[in-house]
Amino acid sequence: MKANKPILGDFIVSSEKQVLYFRASGTWNEWLMEKYRKQFYRYAKPLSLSPWCMFVEGTHWEMATPGFWEELYKIIQWSEQHKLTHKAIVLCDNPFIALDANTIKTYHQSVQVETFLSLSEAVEWLSRLGFDISLNRTLQLLTQRNLMGTGSNENSYYCKTGS
């Protein structure tokens, strides 16, 4: 799929101890989704040998173009076929964003998806389920970034677009 560069948007994807961390913000289109898709598989494939969960921080999520949703559905299908068991989604208190979260929930068939208004509640839920996750480490992984654009280290990949 050939797509135009996005207006504004960024993400961080990271994984550690059977948890895939993902932070999305801004406005997304197919171009940014393609960047995310590649990094998602890079970080999710090593986790897929045993049950894993996903922590999604979307408090600064704004919107996405229609092509985004088609690609997201494909990622969700792959995840369900590769042992994703739980997904915690943290969102701001906005009814339009809640609609996006409900759309994501309907895409899942076998994964338990819960939405939260705070990071700590989401971390507590995944921890109670037996995943090795802490609030401090979650904050560290979701705030690693290279403010100059796109970059990565051994733990995370950061992509920033627009200016």
Protein Blocks (a to p, Z undefined) as FASTA:
>chain_A
ZZdddfbdcdddddeehiacdddehjddfklmmmmmmmmmmmmmmmmmpccdddddfklb
cbdcfklmmmmmmmmmmmmmnopabdcddddddfklmmmmmmmmmmpmkbccdddfbfkl
mmmmmmmnopacdfklmmmmmmgccfkbpaddfkbccddedZZ
